[in-house]
Amino acid sequence: QVQLVESGGGLVQPGGSLRLSCAASGSDFSTMGWYRQAPGKQRELVAAITRGGSTNYADSVKGRFTISRDNAKNMVYMQMNSLKPEDTAVYFCNVQRQATGTRYWGQGTQVTVSS
């Protein structure tokens, strides 16, 4: 069983920055990524990164968010700059096991962008 521990959420003013981190137990993950869910909305993909470093971003965050990973430490990060109120959501870490394709979710970390 894979456990994911997220950190880095919080309250920030519009235009500010936050860095999310996710530590995964175990190893050998193919895609690692971040999703978010705002109140009353469906969970959506924010950014994902493959083991080889290829990235995919939601259009709404392109140019503002940067996803990265450390394969040796089984960590995935997301630097979020120029935050907007519409970025307010619970952010979830998601990883996929290379061997089985099974996906695992973290508990979520709240990001609130407000003045």
Order of alpha helices (4+ residues) and beta strands (2+ residues): beta-beta-beta-beta-beta-beta-beta-beta-beta-beta-beta
